[in-house]
Amino acid sequence: MNTLTTLKTLALPVAVALLTHGAGAFAAESLANGIKRRAPQGITTRLYACVDKAGDSPDAIGACLSAEKAAQDERLNTTYKTLLGKLNGNAKDALVNAQQAWQDFDTKTAAFESGIYGNGTLNDLQRLENTIFRRSERANALDRYAAAANAQSPRLKPRSSSTATCAESPRYNANPPAR
């Protein structure tokens, strides 16, 4: 057999092997990269590393997303508390009202998504990712408000007794019941 015939004979199996291996590697890589492309600022790098390690296991991916949700809940509460401490009077009341309205939006959006996505592991993971992204986006918005409050700090003196957190808000529930 000459070299040309040998190369032609091996070309298809080698190409299939490369495509198969490459597709598997791309799929594992694309999950974390896909999340990263869609994610708002503020999502932790731990999520991407965890998802990379999780591979194709929905349970492992769910654990990664649950850990990130807890991190985003903590971030949201901390950011809310920080901003609340910078405000007083009408601005503080407006923030509390706005946060309660956002929480209603978050709860209603989650209920809507339950109807749209339905049941199933992959749908549950999508809803969880959406929740994480909403919490991160809200924390980002509160960070921007805090920066604006810092820039106007002579007009917005904080009250020293203000320590309420988002979680302490009368209607806040970081983990609303599934519908």
C-alpha positions as CSV (number, residue, x, y, z in Angstrom):
1,M,0.0,0.0,0.0
2,N,1.4,3.4,-0.9
3,T,1.5,6.4,1.3
4,L,-1.3,8.2,-0.5
5,T,-3.7,5.3,-0.2
6,T,-2.8,4.9,3.5
7,L,-3.6,8.6,4.1
8,K,-6.9,8.4,2.2
9,T,-7.8,5.3,4.2
10,L,-7.0,7.0,7.6
11,A,-8.4,10.4,6.7
12,L,-12.1,9.6,7.5
13,P,-11.6,7.8,10.8
14,V,-9.2,10.4,12.0
15,A,-11.6,13.2,11.0
16,V,-14.5,11.5,12.7
17,A,-12.4,11.0,15.9
18,L,-11.3,14.6,15.9
19,L,-14.8,15.8,15.4
20,T,-16.2,13.6,18.1
21,H,-13.5,14.5,20.6
22,G,-13.7,18.2,19.6
23,A,-17.5,18.3,19.9
24,G,-17.4,16.8,23.4
25,A,-14.7,19.2,24.5
26,F,-16.6,22.1,22.9
27,A,-19.9,21.1,24.5
28,A,-18.3,21.0,28.0
29,E,-16.5,24.3,27.4
30,S,-19.5,26.0,25.8
31,L,-21.7,25.5,28.8
32,A,-19.5,27.7,31.1
33,N,-18.7,30.0,28.2
34,G,-22.4,30.3,27.2
35,I,-23.3,31.2,30.7
36,K,-20.4,33.7,30.8
37,R,-21.6,35.3,27.6
38,R,-25.2,35.7,28.9
39,A,-24.3,36.6,32.4
40,P,-24.5,40.1,33.8
41,Q,-21.5,41.6,35.6
42,G,-21.2,40.3,39.2
43,I,-21.5,36.6,38.6
44,T,-18.7,34.9,40.4
45,T,-15.9,33.1,38.6
46,R,-16.6,30.2,41.0
47,L,-19.8,29.5,39.0
48,Y,-17.8,29.1,35.7
49,A,-15.2,26.9,37.3
50,C,-17.9,24.8,39.0
51,V,-19.8,24.3,35.8
52,D,-16.6,23.3,33.9
53,K,-16.0,20.6,36.6
54,A,-19.7,19.5,36.5
55,G,-19.5,18.3,32.9
56,D,-22.8,16.9,31.7
57,S,-24.2,16.1,35.1
58,P,-27.5,18.1,35.7
59,D,-27.2,17.5,39.4
60,A,-23.7,18.9,39.6
61,I,-24.7,21.8,37.4
62,G,-27.7,22.4,39.7
63,A,-25.4,22.4,42.7
64,C,-23.2,25.0,41.0
65,L,-26.2,27.2,40.2
66,S,-27.6,26.8,43.8
67,A,-24.3,27.9,45.3
68,E,-24.2,30.9,42.9
69,K,-27.8,31.8,43.9
70,A,-26.8,31.9,47.5
71,A,-23.8,34.1,46.7
72,Q,-26.0,36.5,44.7
73,D,-28.7,36.6,47.5
74,E,-25.9,37.5,49.9
75,R,-24.5,40.1,47.5
76,L,-28.0,41.6,47.0
77,N,-28.7,41.8,50.7
78,T,-25.3,43.4,51.4
79,T,-25.7,45.9,48.6
80,Y,-29.2,46.8,49.7
81,K,-28.0,47.2,53.3
82,T,-25.1,49.4,52.2
83,L,-27.3,51.6,50.1
84,L,-30.0,51.9,52.8
85,G,-27.4,53.1,55.2
86,K,-26.4,55.9,52.9
87,L,-30.0,57.3,52.6
88,N,-32.5,59.0,54.9
89,G,-36.0,60.4,54.8
90,N,-37.8,60.2,51.5
91,A,-34.9,58.6,49.6
92,K,-34.8,55.7,52.2
93,D,-38.5,55.2,52.0
94,A,-38.4,55.3,48.2
95,L,-35.6,52.6,48.2
96,V,-37.7,50.3,50.5
97,N,-40.7,50.7,48.2
98,A,-38.7,50.2,45.1
99,Q,-37.1,47.1,46.6
100,Q,-40.5,45.7,47.5
101,A,-41.7,46.3,44.0
102,W,-38.6,44.6,42.6
103,Q,-39.3,41.6,44.9
104,D,-42.8,41.4,43.6
105,F,-41.5,41.5,40.0
106,D,-38.9,38.8,40.8
107,T,-41.6,36.6,42.3
108,K,-44.1,37.1,39.5
109,T,-41.3,36.6,36.9
110,A,-40.4,33.3,38.5
111,A,-44.1,32.2,38.5
112,F,-44.4,33.2,34.8
113,E,-41.2,31.3,34.0
114,S,-42.6,28.2,35.7
115,G,-45.5,28.3,33.2
116,I,-43.3,29.0,30.2
117,Y,-40.6,26.5,30.9
118,G,-42.6,23.8,32.5
119,N,-41.2,20.9,34.5
120,G,-38.0,18.9,34.0
121,T,-34.4,19.1,35.1
122,L,-33.2,21.3,32.2
123,N,-36.1,23.7,32.6
124,D,-35.4,23.9,36.4
125,L,-31.8,24.8,35.6
126,Q,-32.8,27.5,33.2
127,R,-35.2,29.0,35.7
128,L,-32.5,28.9,38.4
129,E,-30.0,30.6,36.0
130,N,-32.6,33.3,35.2
131,T,-33.2,33.9,38.9
132,I,-29.4,34.3,39.5
133,F,-29.1,36.7,36.7
134,R,-32.0,38.8,37.9
135,R,-30.5,39.0,41.4
136,S,-27.1,40.0,40.0
137,E,-28.6,42.7,37.8
138,R,-30.6,44.1,40.8
139,A,-27.4,44.1,42.9
140,N,-25.6,45.9,40.0
141,A,-28.3,48.5,39.9
142,L,-28.1,49.1,43.7
143,D,-24.3,49.4,43.4
144,R,-24.9,52.2,40.9
145,Y,-27.3,53.9,43.2
146,A,-24.8,53.6,46.0
147,A,-22.2,55.3,43.8
148,A,-24.6,58.1,43.1
149,A,-25.4,58.4,46.8
150,N,-21.7,58.6,47.6
151,A,-21.3,61.4,45.0
152,Q,-24.1,63.3,46.7
153,S,-23.2,62.4,50.3
154,P,-23.5,65.9,51.8
155,R,-27.2,65.8,50.9
156,L,-27.8,62.2,51.9
157,K,-26.6,61.8,55.4
158,P,-27.2,58.3,56.7
159,R,-29.2,57.6,59.8
160,S,-27.0,55.8,62.4
161,S,-29.8,53.4,63.4
162,S,-30.5,52.1,60.0
163,T,-29.5,48.4,59.7
164,A,-32.4,46.8,57.9
165,T,-31.4,44.3,55.1
166,C,-33.2,43.3,52.0
167,A,-34.0,40.0,53.8
168,E,-35.5,42.0,56.7
169,S,-37.8,43.9,54.4
170,P,-41.3,42.9,55.2
171,R,-42.0,41.2,51.9
172,Y,-38.5,39.9,50.9
173,N,-38.0,36.2,50.6
174,A,-34.8,35.1,48.9
175,N,-36.3,31.7,48.3
176,P,-39.9,32.1,47.3
177,P,-42.0,28.9,47.1
178,A,-42.1,27.2,43.7
179,R,-45.4,27.4,41.9
